Amino acid sequence: MIEARHLRVLRAVARTGSFSGAARELGCTQPAISQQMKALEQSAGTPLLVRAGREMRLTQAGEALVRHAVGILAGLTAAEEEVAAIAGLRAGRVRLVSFPSGSSTLVPTALARMRAAHPGTRVSLVEAEPPRSIEMLRNGDCEIALAFRYPEVRGADPAAGAEWDDLVVRPILADRLIGLVPDGHRLARAGRACFTDLADEPWIAGCPRCRRHLVEVCESAGFTPRIDFATDDYPAVIGLVGAGLGVAALPELTLASVRPKGATAIRMEPAVHREIVALTLPDLAQVPAVEAMLDQLVNAAAH
């Protein structure tokens, strides 16, 4: 097996014409040069140098190896420099997947701070809801997935607790569910309500995971919600409530970037939160750019 350090020695001997000249150029001893050349010739299986008077000359095999060594060592140097740049956050890439309400609230601040701190690191963003975003992470389609999950309600989803067991989990935010009623609703001025207070109302539900959790929360309160409309688009949910077509319970983060028109937010009791986290694979967590982006997501939630 030919090693890069042996190629560097061969190239130095070819340039200087002697072991002593190569030793001076590389900052080592002449016996060390002789030993490495012997090891290289053993790996090559043929002589690479012949002595001609006081000079060392390349054999035909030695000339061929030196010719290739130029490109090999140049490529290796370029690779070392690129890796060093990535390790030092002067270069690199992070692919981020986020659910929509995270994309419009937490992600912009995190991306802006990441770009300011590490302008050489490129961060891309696509949107996907869990569990699709988690599948993308495991399939190698991204380095970080901003995701969420709801607490179990009476053991309704026994697999939920194991969903992230193989991943590195960075807690970001506890996002409280907020009730949303039309402005003229009987509870609009109260400012708060129990889920049972809305038992007889038509409901507008969000994404499938949020929808399932809403049903579980309502059933634990003693009723099954009548869901008249369901949409993954939270502005559409808010618009439907504002039009007087029903009530909703949305994560607070979804209201941060949308002004409810014709709808009033109320505090729901008992308090229910969804857990927002940034997920990555254990090996990826060691990559400097990934670690830096995770830190920026945590900081964005704190501010």
C-alpha positions as a Markdown table, in Angstrom:
| # | Residue | x | y | z |
|---|---|---|---|---|
| 1 | Met | 0.0 | 0.0 | 0.0 |
| 2 | Ile | 1.5 | 3.3 | -1.1 |
| 3 | Glu | 1.3 | 6.0 | 1.6 |
| 4 | Ala | 1.1 | 9.8 | 0.9 |
| 5 | Arg | 4.1 | 10.5 | 3.2 |
| 6 | His | 6.2 | 8.1 | 1.1 |
| 7 | Leu | 5.2 | 9.9 | -2.1 |
| 8 | Arg | 6.2 | 13.2 | -0.5 |
| 9 | Val | 9.6 | 11.8 | 0.2 |
| 10 | Leu | 10.0 | 10.4 | -3.3 |
| 11 | Arg | 9.1 | 13.8 | -4.8 |
| 12 | Ala | 11.6 | 15.5 | -2.5 |
| 13 | Val | 14.4 | 13.1 | -3.5 |
| 14 | Ala | 13.5 | 13.6 | -7.2 |
| 15 | Arg | 13.7 | 17.4 | -6.7 |
| 16 | Thr | 17.0 | 17.5 | -4.7 |
| 17 | Gly | 18.7 | 14.5 | -6.2 |
| 18 | Ser | 19.8 | 13.0 | -2.9 |
| 19 | Phe | 18.6 | 11.6 | 0.4 |
| 20 | Ser | 20.4 | 14.4 | 2.3 |
| 21 | Gly | 18.8 | 17.1 | 0.2 |
| 22 | Ala | 15.4 | 15.5 | 0.7 |
| 23 | Ala | 16.1 | 15.3 | 4.5 |
| 24 | Arg | 16.9 | 19.1 | 4.6 |
| 25 | Glu | 13.8 | 20.0 | 2.6 |
| 26 | Leu | 11.4 | 17.8 | 4.7 |
| 27 | Gly | 13.1 | 18.6 | 8.1 |
| 28 | Cys | 14.0 | 15.0 | 9.0 |
| 29 | Thr | 17.1 | 12.8 | 9.1 |
| 30 | Gln | 18.8 | 11.1 | 6.2 |
| 31 | Pro | 18.3 | 7.6 | 7.7 |
| 32 | Ala | 14.6 | 8.4 | 8.0 |
| 33 | Ile | 14.5 | 9.3 | 4.3 |
| 34 | Ser | 16.3 | 6.1 | 3.4 |
| 35 | Gln | 14.0 | 4.0 | 5.5 |
| 36 | Gln | 10.8 | 5.5 | 3.9 |
| 37 | Met | 12.2 | 5.0 | 0.4 |
| 38 | Lys | 12.9 | 1.4 | 1.2 |
| 39 | Ala | 9.3 | 1.0 | 2.4 |
| 40 | Leu | 8.0 | 2.6 | -0.7 |
| 41 | Glu | 10.0 | 0.4 | -3.0 |
| 42 | Gln | 8.8 | -2.7 | -1.1 |
| 43 | Ser | 5.2 | -1.5 | -1.6 |
| 44 | Ala | 5.8 | -0.8 | -5.3 |
| 45 | Gly | 7.5 | -4.1 | -5.8 |
| 46 | Thr | 10.3 | -2.6 | -8.0 |
| 47 | Pro | 13.2 | -0.2 | -7.6 |
| 48 | Leu | 12.3 | 3.5 | -7.9 |
| 49 | Leu | 15.8 | 5.0 | -7.5 |
| 50 | Val | 19.3 | 4.2 | -8.7 |
| 51 | Arg | 22.5 | 5.8 | -7.5 |
| 52 | Ala | 24.5 | 7.6 | -10.2 |
| 53 | Gly | 27.7 | 9.0 | -8.6 |
| 54 | Arg | 26.6 | 11.3 | -5.9 |
| 55 | Glu | 23.1 | 11.6 | -7.2 |
| 56 | Met | 19.9 | 9.5 | -7.0 |
| 57 | Arg | 18.1 | 9.1 | -10.2 |
| 58 | Leu | 14.6 | 7.9 | -10.9 |
| 59 | Thr | 14.0 | 4.6 | -12.6 |
| 60 | Gln | 11.2 | 4.4 | -15.2 |
| 61 | Ala | 8.8 | 3.2 | -12.4 |
| 62 | Gly | 10.0 | 6.0 | -10.2 |
| 63 | Glu | 9.3 | 8.6 | -12.9 |
| 64 | Ala | 5.8 | 7.2 | -13.4 |
| 65 | Leu | 5.1 | 7.3 | -9.6 |
| 66 | Val | 6.4 | 10.9 | -9.3 |
| 67 | Arg | 4.3 | 12.0 | -12.2 |
| 68 | His | 1.1 | 10.6 | -10.5 |
| 69 | Ala | 2.3 | 11.8 | -7.1 |
| 70 | Val | 1.9 | 15.4 | -8.2 |
| 71 | Gly | -1.9 | 15.0 | -8.8 |
| 72 | Ile | -2.4 | 12.7 | -5.8 |
| 73 | Leu | -0.7 | 15.0 | -3.4 |
| 74 | Ala | -2.4 | 18.1 | -4.8 |
| 75 | Gly | -5.8 | 16.4 | -4.5 |
| 76 | Leu | -5.0 | 15.3 | -1.0 |
| 77 | Thr | -4.0 | 18.8 | 0.0 |
| 78 | Ala | -7.2 | 20.2 | -1.5 |
| 79 | Ala | -9.2 | 17.6 | 0.4 |
| 80 | Glu | -7.4 | 18.4 | 3.7 |
| 81 | Glu | -8.1 | 22.1 | 3.2 |
| 82 | Glu | -11.7 | 21.5 | 2.4 |
| 83 | Val | -12.2 | 19.3 | 5.5 |
| 84 | Ala | -10.4 | 21.8 | 7.7 |
| 85 | Ala | -12.7 | 24.5 | 6.3 |
| 86 | Ile | -15.8 | 22.4 | 7.1 |
| 87 | Ala | -14.4 | 21.6 | 10.6 |
| 88 | Gly | -13.7 | 25.3 | 11.2 |
| 89 | Leu | -17.2 | 26.4 | 9.9 |
| 90 | Arg | -15.7 | 28.3 | 7.0 |
| 91 | Ala | -17.5 | 26.0 | 4.7 |
| 92 | Gly | -20.1 | 23.2 | 4.8 |
| 93 | Arg | -23.8 | 22.5 | 4.3 |
| 94 | Val | -26.7 | 21.8 | 6.6 |
| 95 | Arg | -30.1 | 20.6 | 5.1 |
| 96 | Leu | -32.9 | 21.5 | 7.5 |
| 97 | Val | -36.5 | 20.2 | 7.3 |
| 98 | Ser | -39.2 | 22.0 | 9.3 |
| 99 | Phe | -42.9 | 21.9 | 9.8 |
| 100 | Pro | -44.7 | 25.0 | 8.4 |
| 101 | Ser | -45.3 | 27.0 | 11.7 |
| 102 | Gly | -41.7 | 26.4 | 12.7 |
| 103 | Ser | -40.5 | 27.6 | 9.3 |
| 104 | Ser | -42.3 | 30.9 | 9.7 |
| 105 | Thr | -41.3 | 31.6 | 13.3 |
| 106 | Leu | -38.3 | 29.8 | 14.7 |
| 107 | Val | -36.3 | 29.1 | 11.5 |
| 108 | Pro | -35.9 | 32.6 | 10.1 |
| 109 | Thr | -34.2 | 33.9 | 13.2 |
| 110 | Ala | -32.0 | 30.8 | 13.5 |
| 111 | Leu | -31.0 | 31.0 | 9.8 |
| 112 | Ala | -30.2 | 34.7 | 10.0 |
| 113 | Arg | -28.0 | 34.2 | 13.1 |
| 114 | Met | -26.3 | 31.2 | 11.5 |
| 115 | Arg | -25.5 | 33.2 | 8.4 |
| 116 | Ala | -24.1 | 36.1 | 10.4 |
| 117 | Ala | -21.9 | 33.8 | 12.6 |
| 118 | His | -20.8 | 31.4 | 9.9 |
| 119 | Pro | -21.3 | 32.9 | 6.4 |
| 120 | Gly | -19.4 | 30.1 | 4.7 |
| 121 | Thr | -21.9 | 27.4 | 5.8 |
| 122 | Arg | -24.9 | 27.0 | 3.5 |
| 123 | Val | -28.2 | 26.0 | 5.1 |
| 124 | Ser | -31.1 | 24.9 | 2.9 |
| 125 | Leu | -34.7 | 24.5 | 4.0 |
| 126 | Val | -37.7 | 22.3 | 2.9 |
| 127 | Glu | -41.0 | 21.8 | 4.7 |
| 128 | Ala | -42.4 | 18.5 | 5.9 |
| 129 | Glu | -44.6 | 17.5 | 8.9 |
| 130 | Pro | -43.6 | 14.7 | 11.1 |
| 131 | Pro | -43.4 | 11.7 | 10.7 |
| 132 | Arg | -42.4 | 12.4 | 7.1 |
| 133 | Ser | -39.6 | 14.8 | 8.3 |
| 134 | Ile | -38.2 | 12.1 | 10.6 |
| 135 | Glu | -38.2 | 9.6 | 7.7 |
| 136 | Met | -36.2 | 12.1 | 5.7 |
| 137 | Leu | -33.7 | 12.4 | 8.5 |
| 138 | Arg | -33.2 | 8.6 | 8.7 |
| 139 | Asn | -33.0 | 8.3 | 4.9 |
| 140 | Gly | -30.2 | 10.8 | 4.7 |
| 141 | Asp | -32.2 | 13.5 | 3.0 |
| 142 | Cys | -31.4 | 16.1 | 5.7 |
| 143 | Glu | -29.1 | 16.7 | 8.6 |
| 144 | Ile | -31.7 | 18.3 | 11.0 |
| 145 | Ala | -35.4 | 17.9 | 11.4 |
| 146 | Leu | -37.4 | 20.4 | 13.3 |
| 147 | Ala | -40.3 | 18.3 | 14.6 |
| 148 | Phe | -43.0 | 18.1 | 17.2 |
| 149 | Arg | -45.0 | 15.5 | 19.1 |
| 150 | Tyr | -47.9 | 15.7 | 21.5 |
| 151 | Pro | -48.0 | 14.0 | 24.9 |
| 152 | Glu | -49.8 | 10.7 | 25.2 |
| 153 | Val | -53.4 | 10.9 | 26.2 |
| 154 | Arg | -54.5 | 7.9 | 28.1 |
| 155 | Gly | -51.9 | 5.8 | 26.3 |
| 156 | Ala | -53.5 | 6.5 | 23.0 |
| 157 | Asp | -50.3 | 6.2 | 21.0 |
| 158 | Pro | -48.0 | 3.6 | 22.7 |
| 159 | Ala | -45.4 | 4.0 | 19.9 |
| 160 | Ala | -45.0 | 7.7 | 20.4 |
| 161 | Gly | -42.6 | 7.4 | 23.2 |
| 162 | Ala | -40.2 | 5.3 | 21.1 |
| 163 | Glu | -40.4 | 7.5 | 18.0 |
| 164 | Trp | -37.1 | 9.3 | 18.6 |
| 165 | Asp | -35.2 | 6.7 | 20.6 |
| 166 | Asp | -32.4 | 6.4 | 18.0 |
| 167 | Leu | -32.0 | 10.1 | 17.5 |
| 168 | Val | -30.3 | 13.0 | 19.2 |
| 169 | Val | -33.0 | 15.2 | 20.6 |
| 170 | Arg | -32.5 | 18.9 | 21.3 |
| 171 | Pro | -35.5 | 20.4 | 23.1 |
| 172 | Ile | -36.6 | 23.7 | 21.6 |
| 173 | Leu | -40.0 | 24.8 | 23.0 |
| 174 | Ala | -43.1 | 23.7 | 24.9 |
| 175 | Asp | -45.9 | 25.1 | 22.6 |
| 176 | Arg | -49.2 | 25.5 | 24.4 |
| 177 | Leu | -52.5 | 24.8 | 22.6 |
| 178 | Ile | -54.6 | 28.0 | 22.3 |
| 179 | Gly | -58.4 | 28.0 | 21.7 |
| 180 | Leu | -59.7 | 30.0 | 18.7 |
| 181 | Val | -63.3 | 31.2 | 18.5 |
| 182 | Pro | -65.2 | 33.7 | 16.3 |
| 183 | Asp | -65.1 | 37.2 | 17.6 |
| 184 | Gly | -68.8 | 37.2 | 18.4 |
| 185 | His | -68.7 | 33.8 | 20.2 |
| 186 | Arg | -70.1 | 33.6 | 23.8 |
| 187 | Leu | -66.6 | 32.8 | 25.2 |
| 188 | Ala | -64.7 | 35.4 | 23.2 |
| 189 | Arg | -64.7 | 37.9 | 26.1 |
| 190 | Ala | -64.0 | 35.3 | 28.8 |
| 191 | Gly | -60.4 | 34.9 | 27.6 |
| 192 | Arg | -60.3 | 31.3 | 28.7 |
| 193 | Ala | -62.3 | 28.1 | 28.5 |
| 194 | Cys | -62.3 | 24.4 | 29.2 |
| 195 | Phe | -62.5 | 21.9 | 26.4 |
| 196 | Thr | -65.9 | 20.8 | 27.7 |
| 197 | Asp | -67.2 | 24.4 | 27.2 |
| 198 | Leu | -66.8 | 23.7 | 23.5 |
| 199 | Ala | -68.2 | 20.2 | 23.4 |
| 200 | Asp | -71.2 | 21.1 | 21.3 |
| 201 | Glu | -69.3 | 23.3 | 18.8 |
| 202 | Pro | -68.3 | 22.4 | 15.3 |
| 203 | Trp | -64.5 | 22.1 | 15.1 |
| 204 | Ile | -61.9 | 22.9 | 12.5 |
| 205 | Ala | -58.9 | 20.7 | 12.8 |
| 206 | Gly | -55.3 | 21.0 | 11.5 |
| 207 | Cys | -52.7 | 18.5 | 10.3 |
| 208 | Pro | -53.4 | 14.7 | 10.8 |
| 209 | Arg | -51.2 | 14.5 | 13.9 |
| 210 | Cys | -52.8 | 17.6 | 15.4 |
| 211 | Arg | -56.2 | 16.3 | 14.4 |
| 212 | Arg | -55.6 | 13.0 | 16.1 |
| 213 | His | -54.4 | 14.6 | 19.3 |
| 214 | Leu | -57.4 | 17.0 | 19.3 |
| 215 | Val | -59.8 | 14.0 | 19.3 |
| 216 | Glu | -57.8 | 12.3 | 22.1 |
| 217 | Val | -57.9 | 15.5 | 24.3 |
| 218 | Cys | -61.6 | 16.0 | 23.7 |
| 219 | Glu | -62.4 | 12.3 | 24.4 |
| 220 | Ser | -60.4 | 12.4 | 27.6 |
| 221 | Ala | -62.6 | 15.4 | 28.6 |
| 222 | Gly | -65.7 | 13.3 | 27.9 |
| 223 | Phe | -66.9 | 14.1 | 24.4 |
| 224 | Thr | -66.0 | 13.5 | 20.8 |
| 225 | Pro | -65.5 | 16.6 | 18.8 |
| 226 | Arg | -67.6 | 17.1 | 15.6 |
| 227 | Ile | -65.0 | 18.0 | 13.0 |
| 228 | Asp | -66.6 | 19.8 | 10.1 |
| 229 | Phe | -63.5 | 20.9 | 8.4 |
| 230 | Ala | -59.8 | 19.8 | 8.4 |
| 231 | Thr | -56.9 | 21.3 | 6.7 |
| 232 | Asp | -53.1 | 21.3 | 7.0 |
| 233 | Asp | -53.0 | 25.0 | 6.3 |
| 234 | Tyr | -53.2 | 26.9 | 9.6 |
| 235 | Pro | -54.1 | 30.2 | 8.0 |
| 236 | Ala | -57.0 | 28.4 | 6.5 |
| 237 | Val | -58.0 | 27.1 | 9.9 |
| 238 | Ile | -57.9 | 30.6 | 11.3 |
| 239 | Gly | -59.9 | 32.0 | 8.3 |
| 240 | Leu | -62.6 | 29.4 | 8.8 |
| 241 | Val | -62.9 | 30.2 | 12.5 |
| 242 | Gly | -63.0 | 33.9 | 11.6 |
| 243 | Ala | -65.8 | 33.3 | 9.2 |
| 244 | Gly | -67.9 | 31.8 | 12.0 |
| 245 | Leu | -67.7 | 28.2 | 10.8 |
| 246 | Gly | -66.4 | 26.7 | 14.0 |
| 247 | Val | -63.8 | 26.7 | 16.7 |
| 248 | Ala | -60.3 | 25.4 | 16.9 |
| 249 | Ala | -57.4 | 24.6 | 19.2 |
| 250 | Leu | -54.1 | 25.5 | 17.6 |
| 251 | Pro | -50.5 | 25.5 | 18.9 |
| 252 | Glu | -49.5 | 29.0 | 20.0 |
| 253 | Leu | -46.7 | 29.1 | 17.5 |
| 254 | Thr | -49.1 | 28.9 | 14.6 |
| 255 | Leu | -50.6 | 32.2 | 15.7 |
| 256 | Ala | -47.3 | 34.0 | 16.0 |
| 257 | Ser | -47.0 | 34.7 | 12.3 |
| 258 | Val | -50.7 | 35.0 | 11.3 |
| 259 | Arg | -53.0 | 37.8 | 12.5 |
| 260 | Pro | -56.4 | 36.2 | 13.3 |
| 261 | Lys | -59.0 | 38.2 | 11.4 |
| 262 | Gly | -62.5 | 37.8 | 12.9 |
| 263 | Ala | -61.2 | 35.3 | 15.4 |
| 264 | Thr | -60.3 | 35.6 | 19.1 |
| 265 | Ala | -57.6 | 33.5 | 20.9 |
| 266 | Ile | -58.6 | 32.2 | 24.3 |
| 267 | Arg | -56.6 | 30.2 | 26.9 |
| 268 | Met | -57.6 | 26.5 | 27.1 |
| 269 | Glu | -57.8 | 24.6 | 30.4 |
| 270 | Pro | -56.3 | 22.2 | 31.3 |
| 271 | Ala | -53.0 | 23.3 | 29.7 |
| 272 | Val | -51.9 | 21.1 | 26.8 |
| 273 | His | -48.5 | 21.5 | 25.1 |
| 274 | Arg | -46.8 | 20.0 | 22.1 |
| 275 | Glu | -43.1 | 19.3 | 22.4 |
| 276 | Ile | -41.0 | 21.0 | 19.7 |
| 277 | Val | -37.5 | 19.6 | 19.2 |
| 278 | Ala | -34.6 | 19.6 | 16.7 |
| 279 | Leu | -33.6 | 16.1 | 15.7 |
| 280 | Thr | -30.4 | 14.7 | 14.2 |
| 281 | Leu | -28.6 | 11.4 | 14.0 |
| 282 | Pro | -25.9 | 10.6 | 16.6 |
| 283 | Asp | -23.0 | 10.8 | 14.1 |
| 284 | Leu | -24.3 | 14.0 | 12.5 |
| 285 | Ala | -24.4 | 15.7 | 15.9 |
| 286 | Gln | -20.6 | 15.7 | 15.9 |
| 287 | Val | -20.4 | 17.7 | 12.7 |
| 288 | Pro | -19.6 | 21.4 | 13.6 |
| 289 | Ala | -22.1 | 23.0 | 11.2 |
| 290 | Val | -24.9 | 20.7 | 12.4 |
| 291 | Glu | -24.0 | 21.4 | 16.0 |
| 292 | Ala | -23.9 | 25.2 | 15.3 |
| 293 | Met | -27.3 | 25.1 | 13.6 |
| 294 | Leu | -28.9 | 23.2 | 16.5 |
| 295 | Asp | -27.6 | 25.8 | 18.9 |
| 296 | Gln | -29.1 | 28.6 | 16.8 |
| 297 | Leu | -32.5 | 26.9 | 16.8 |
| 298 | Val | -32.4 | 26.6 | 20.6 |
| 299 | Asn | -31.4 | 30.3 | 20.8 |
| 300 | Ala | -34.1 | 31.4 | 18.5 |
| 301 | Ala | -36.7 | 29.8 | 20.8 |
| 302 | Ala | -35.2 | 31.5 | 23.8 |
| 303 | His | -35.5 | 34.9 | 22.3 |
